[in-house]
């Protein structure tokens, strides 16, 4: 032995029937064994850190208590604010600290400890429903009607501190009879974090921070809203990069949405002077479009009820994509060449304007400025939820704008990255002396033919989720997106990568290996990695933005 063993888990030895079991597994099973033996039971201990109420902060809320040697801790009923300026603790403001006891008039000192933000944020939801009540914390009738809170939505960093203190306050207030419930929230939902390239947490020290105001300057506020809401699963971490922003802006916003609106208005002006009329010359494809459009609002509502915001936006964009397909199906440019089909052309353009109006209304919750701009150009009114149950409410004979506005202009990635480089020039790193490169020679395996090698299938996979295999010290279980499929792959890389580090990586995967089980978990492929004779290991990743599922050859 060369050093002390400090691993948190290991394999049991000299432990009778538990020999060979992972200690982490035994930790979970031991309490159950003890309970069965009747010599103890499993409990959970919670600890509130007392420093939360003892940090000496000048800008905290002073506790209105006076300490009197004769009367003890006496509440001071008069409202007051600390005097003095600067960053000195309250205890240094002698004219404020030194006072008299409100009961007996003897010299006394004020409490100098302060309550930081936890003291107020742990029960603010109670005051939201009765904020002007000067007689009590909250009216019981209002509390009974509106509380507890239906859903708590917060980041994972709140799961311990804020959530724990809120529960503590609620239980305390329930115990003293102020409220009649002991849990503040019926349901908890943790949204993910926005990370940088390769799923790495943003940090100034790492130089990978992307600032929201700069994104807005480049792409506009609604494009940023679209990306953050649509491209990031609400319950998981999501990646944001300049490259992804440009890609989504060009493909979804400029092409799918912006081009649709521009083409529709331009054709209405070209063929009918901007007047949009429903001539009622329908074909089966129209009924298919109407049925599709009328189904979208319900799908959006269903996704939002489950807080699946990204999926709700996807449903809205399926309508825009269906409208683009409708243009290809009906070919307005071909109809325009035949005078006998003029009324059919007018009906097609009416259906397009009506569909876009419905889609723009559904888009408002996510991209309000874009909705306003679209409706203004179409000379249309925003629909209510009831209105969205009807296709054909756009006033026949309305006139669209003569000059359609470009909603989202396509951007050149190289130009964007060049401007970003100007804003955040890379720091010159000191040139290191070139060291002699270490190499490793390994024992050669028997040669194989190209036909043998051709039997292996290598593809690019994107890791969308990863977790530790509970019964193993070495294994991570990754959910890998390969093309349109998601595969589960188990890898012995836990001592080199955390589960969080793996999310977002694009890795090289052997995809046609026969599935096998590792520690009882099925693995449906292999993630390639390189290792040296010192035990170092590095997962093989793709250094360019190659689409998942691409073949490695």
SVG drawing of the C-alpha trace seen along z (x, -y; Angstrom):
<svg xmlns="http://www.w3.org/2000/svg" viewBox="-68 -57 80 73">
<polyline fill="none" stroke="black" stroke-width="0.4" points="0.0,0.0 1.4,-3.4 -1.4,-5.7 -4.6,-5.7 -7.7,-4.3 -10.2,-7.2 -12.8,-5.9 -16.4,-6.3 -17.3,-2.8 -15.7,0.6 -16.2,4.4 -17.0,6.1 -14.5,8.5 -14.4,10.5 -18.1,9.8 -19.6,13.3 -22.6,13.7 -22.0,10.1 -18.5,10.9 -18.1,9.6 -21.1,7.2 -20.6,3.5 -20.6,1.5 -23.0,-1.1 -25.5,1.7 -25.1,3.0 -25.6,-0.6 -29.1,-0.5 -29.9,3.1 -28.4,3.0 -31.2,0.8 -33.8,3.2 -31.9,6.1 -31.7,4.3 -35.4,3.6 -36.2,7.2 -34.0,8.2 -36.0,5.8 -32.9,4.0 -33.4,0.6 -35.1,-1.2 -34.1,-3.5 -34.6,-7.3 -33.9,-10.4 -32.2,-13.3 -32.6,-16.9 -30.4,-19.7 -30.9,-23.4 -27.6,-25.2 -27.6,-27.9 -25.3,-30.2 -28.2,-31.1 -29.5,-33.2 -26.2,-34.4 -24.4,-35.9 -23.3,-39.4 -24.6,-41.3 -25.3,-45.0 -27.9,-44.7 -29.9,-41.9 -33.2,-42.4 -32.6,-43.4 -34.4,-41.2 -36.6,-43.5 -35.5,-42.0 -34.0,-43.9 -31.9,-41.9 -32.4,-43.1 -30.4,-41.6 -33.6,-41.8 -36.4,-41.0 -34.5,-38.8 -35.3,-38.9 -38.1,-41.5 -39.7,-42.1 -39.5,-45.8 -42.9,-46.7 -42.0,-50.0 -40.9,-49.9 -37.4,-51.0 -34.6,-50.9 -30.8,-50.7 -29.0,-54.1 -25.5,-54.8 -23.8,-54.1 -21.1,-51.9 -20.4,-48.2 -19.9,-48.1 -21.9,-45.4 -24.8,-46.7 -22.9,-46.0 -20.5,-48.8 -23.3,-51.4 -23.3,-52.3 -26.1,-54.8 -28.3,-52.1 -27.1,-49.1 -27.3,-50.9 -30.9,-51.3 -33.2,-50.8 -35.5,-47.9 -39.1,-48.7 -40.3,-47.0 -38.3,-48.4 -36.2,-51.2 -32.8,-49.7 -29.8,-50.0 -29.9,-47.2 -28.5,-46.3 -30.3,-45.5 -29.9,-42.2 -27.3,-42.6 -27.8,-39.3 -29.5,-39.7 -31.8,-37.5 -30.7,-37.0 -33.0,-36.4 -34.0,-32.9 -36.0,-34.5 -38.3,-36.3 -38.3,-33.9 -39.3,-30.9 -42.9,-32.1 -43.5,-34.8 -46.1,-32.6 -48.3,-33.0 -48.3,-36.7 -48.9,-36.7 -52.5,-35.8 -53.1,-38.4 -50.4,-41.0 -52.3,-43.9 -53.4,-42.2 -52.0,-44.3 -53.7,-42.2 -52.3,-38.7 -49.8,-36.8 -52.5,-35.4 -56.3,-35.2 -57.3,-31.6 -60.2,-31.7 -57.8,-32.8 -55.2,-30.3 -57.8,-27.5 -58.9,-28.6 -55.5,-29.1 -53.0,-27.1 -50.9,-25.0 -49.1,-26.0 -50.0,-23.6 -46.5,-23.4 -43.1,-24.6 -40.8,-25.1 -37.2,-25.8 -33.6,-24.8 -31.9,-21.9 -29.8,-24.3 -33.0,-25.2 -33.9,-21.6 -32.0,-21.5 -31.9,-25.1 -35.0,-27.1 -37.3,-24.0 -36.1,-22.8 -36.5,-26.2 -40.0,-26.7 -41.1,-23.3 -39.6,-24.2 -41.5,-27.5 -44.7,-25.9 -44.6,-23.1 -43.8,-25.7 -46.7,-27.9 -49.0,-24.8 -47.9,-23.8 -48.8,-27.2 -52.2,-27.3 -51.6,-30.0 -52.3,-27.7 -53.8,-24.2 -51.4,-22.4 -47.9,-21.2 -46.4,-21.0 -46.1,-24.2 -46.1,-22.7 -48.2,-19.9 -45.8,-19.1 -42.1,-19.8 -40.6,-20.3 -36.9,-21.0 -36.0,-22.6 -32.5,-22.0 -29.6,-24.3 -28.3,-26.0 -24.8,-24.8 -22.1,-25.6 -20.6,-23.5 -20.3,-19.8 -22.7,-20.2 -20.1,-22.0 -21.5,-24.3 -20.9,-28.0 -18.2,-29.7 -16.2,-32.9 -13.0,-31.1 -13.6,-28.6 -14.4,-31.5 -17.6,-29.7 -20.2,-32.2 -22.8,-33.4 -24.6,-36.5 -28.3,-36.9 -28.1,-40.5 -25.5,-39.7 -27.7,-36.9 -30.5,-39.4 -28.3,-41.9 -27.4,-39.3 -30.6,-37.4 -33.5,-39.4 -35.3,-38.6 -37.9,-36.3 -35.3,-34.2 -33.6,-33.8 -36.9,-32.9 -37.5,-30.3 -34.1,-28.7 -34.2,-28.6 -37.8,-27.3 -37.9,-25.0 -34.4,-23.5 -34.0,-22.7 -36.0,-20.0 -37.6,-21.7 -36.6,-19.0 -33.0,-18.4 -29.9,-20.5 -29.7,-22.1 -26.7,-23.3 -26.6,-26.7 -23.8,-27.7 -23.4,-30.4 -23.4,-27.6 -26.6,-26.1 -28.3,-29.5 -27.4,-30.3 -28.5,-26.9 -31.9,-27.1 -32.5,-30.7 -31.8,-29.9 -33.7,-26.5 -36.7,-27.0 -37.3,-30.7 -36.1,-32.2 -37.1,-29.2 -40.0,-27.4 -41.8,-30.4 -40.4,-33.6 -40.4,-32.3 -43.9,-30.9 -45.3,-34.3 -43.3,-36.2 -44.4,-33.9 -48.0,-34.0 -48.2,-37.8 -46.1,-38.2 -48.4,-35.8 -51.5,-37.6 -50.2,-40.9 -48.9,-39.5 -52.1,-37.7 -54.9,-39.7 -53.5,-43.1 -53.2,-42.0 -57.0,-41.1 -57.6,-37.8 -61.0,-36.2 -62.5,-32.8 -64.1,-31.7 -65.1,-28.3 -63.5,-26.3 -62.3,-23.4 -60.5,-20.2 -59.8,-17.2 -56.4,-18.6 -58.1,-21.6 -60.1,-19.4 -56.9,-17.6 -55.2,-21.0 -58.3,-22.2 -58.4,-19.1 -54.7,-19.3 -54.9,-23.0 -57.9,-22.5 -56.1,-19.6 -53.0,-21.6 -54.5,-23.9 -55.5,-20.8 -52.1,-19.2 -50.4,-22.4 -52.7,-22.6 -52.0,-19.0 -48.2,-19.5 -48.4,-22.7 -50.5,-20.9 -47.5,-18.6 -45.0,-21.5 -43.6,-20.1 -42.9,-23.6 -40.5,-22.4 -43.0,-19.9 -45.8,-22.5 -43.7,-24.8 -43.0,-21.8 -46.7,-21.3 -47.1,-25.0 -44.3,-24.6 -45.9,-21.4 -48.7,-23.7 -46.3,-26.0 -44.6,-23.0 -48.0,-21.7 -48.8,-25.0 -45.5,-24.9 -46.4,-21.4 -49.8,-22.8 -48.1,-25.3 -46.2,-22.4 -49.4,-20.4 -51.5,-23.1 -48.8,-24.9 -50.3,-28.4 -47.9,-29.5 -49.3,-26.9 -52.9,-27.8 -52.1,-31.5 -51.3,-30.5 -54.9,-29.3 -57.6,-32.0 -60.3,-29.3 -58.5,-28.3 -58.4,-31.9 -61.1,-31.2 -59.2,-28.0 -56.0,-30.1 -57.9,-32.6 -59.2,-29.9 -55.7,-28.4 -54.2,-31.8 -57.1,-32.3 -56.5,-29.0 -52.8,-29.9 -53.6,-33.2 -56.1,-31.6 -53.7,-28.9 -50.9,-31.3 -53.2,-33.5 -54.1,-30.5 -50.4,-29.5 -49.4,-33.0 -52.0,-33.1 -50.7,-29.9 -47.1,-31.3 -47.9,-34.4 -47.1,-32.8 -43.6,-31.9 -42.8,-34.6 -45.1,-37.6 -43.3,-40.1 -43.3,-37.8 -47.0,-37.1 -47.7,-40.8 -45.6,-41.4 -47.3,-38.5 -50.8,-39.6 -50.1,-43.2 -48.8,-42.1 -51.8,-39.9 -54.2,-42.6 -55.6,-39.9 -56.8,-39.8 -55.5,-37.5 -57.9,-34.5 -59.3,-33.4 -59.1,-29.7 -62.7,-29.3 -62.0,-31.0 -59.3,-28.4 -61.9,-25.7 -63.1,-27.2 -61.2,-27.4 -62.3,-30.3 -62.7,-33.3 -60.3,-35.5 -62.6,-38.2 -62.9,-37.5 -62.0,-40.6 -59.3,-41.7 -56.1,-43.1 -52.6,-42.1 -49.7,-44.6 -48.2,-45.7 -44.6,-45.3 -44.0,-42.1 -41.4,-42.5 -38.7,-39.9 -39.3,-38.3 -36.0,-36.6 -33.0,-37.3 -30.6,-34.4 -27.2,-34.8 -23.8,-33.6 -22.1,-31.6 -18.6,-32.7 -19.6,-36.4 -21.4,-35.8 -18.4,-34.0 -16.0,-36.7 -18.1,-39.4 -18.2,-37.2 -14.4,-37.0 -14.2,-40.8 -16.3,-41.1 -14.4,-38.4 -10.9,-38.1 -9.1,-35.0 -6.4,-35.5 -2.9,-34.7 -1.7,-31.7 2.1,-31.4 3.9,-29.2 5.2,-26.1 8.3,-24.4 7.6,-21.4 8.1,-18.3 9.1,-15.0 5.9,-13.2 5.2,-10.0 4.2,-7.0 3.0,-3.6 3.7,-0.4 1.1,2.4 1.2,6.0 -0.2,6.4 -3.3,8.5 -3.7,10.9 -4.4,9.1 -8.0,9.0 -9.3,8.5 -11.2,5.4 -14.3,7.7 -13.9,8.5 -13.5,4.8 -16.4,3.9 -18.7,5.9 -18.3,3.3 -20.6,0.3 -19.3,-2.9 -21.6,-5.9 -21.7,-9.3 -23.9,-9.3 -25.0,-12.2 -25.3,-11.4 -28.6,-12.9 -28.7,-11.4 -26.3,-9.6 -26.4,-8.0 -24.3,-5.8 -24.9,-2.1 -25.9,-1.6 -24.2,1.7 -20.9,0.8 -17.9,-1.4 -16.8,-1.6 -19.9,-1.7 -21.9,-4.6 -25.2,-4.0 -25.7,-6.5 -28.7,-7.2 -27.2,-7.8 -29.2,-9.4 -28.0,-7.7 -30.0,-9.1 -33.7,-8.7 -33.0,-6.0 -32.0,-6.2 -29.8,-3.4 -28.7,-2.5 -24.9,-1.9 -23.0,-0.9 -19.3,-1.9 -16.6,-1.4 -15.6,-5.0 -17.0,-6.1 -13.6,-6.7 -12.7,-9.1 -15.9,-10.9 -18.9,-12.0 -22.4,-11.3 -22.9,-15.1 -19.7,-15.5 -20.9,-12.9 -24.2,-14.6 -23.9,-16.5 -20.8,-14.8 -20.8,-13.4 -19.0,-10.1 -17.9,-7.3 -20.1,-4.3 -20.0,-0.7 -23.7,-0.1 -23.9,3.4 -22.6,5.3 -24.9,7.9 -26.6,6.6 -25.2,7.8 -25.8,7.2 -23.3,5.6 -24.2,5.7 -27.7,6.5 -28.1,3.5 -28.4,4.1 -25.9,2.4 -26.8,2.0 -23.4,0.9 -20.0,-0.3 -18.6,-3.9 -15.0,-4.0 -12.3,-5.3 -8.5,-5.4 -6.4,-4.4 -2.7,-4.4 -0.5,-2.2 -1.0,-4.5 -4.7,-4.0 -5.7,-7.3 -8.8,-7.1 -10.4,-9.4 -13.6,-9.0 -13.3,-9.3 -15.4,-12.4 -16.2,-14.2 -14.5,-17.6 -16.9,-19.1 -20.7,-19.6 -21.5,-16.3 -25.1,-15.2 -25.8,-12.2 -26.2,-9.0 -23.5,-10.0 -21.4,-7.0 -17.8,-6.9 -15.7,-5.6"/>
</svg>
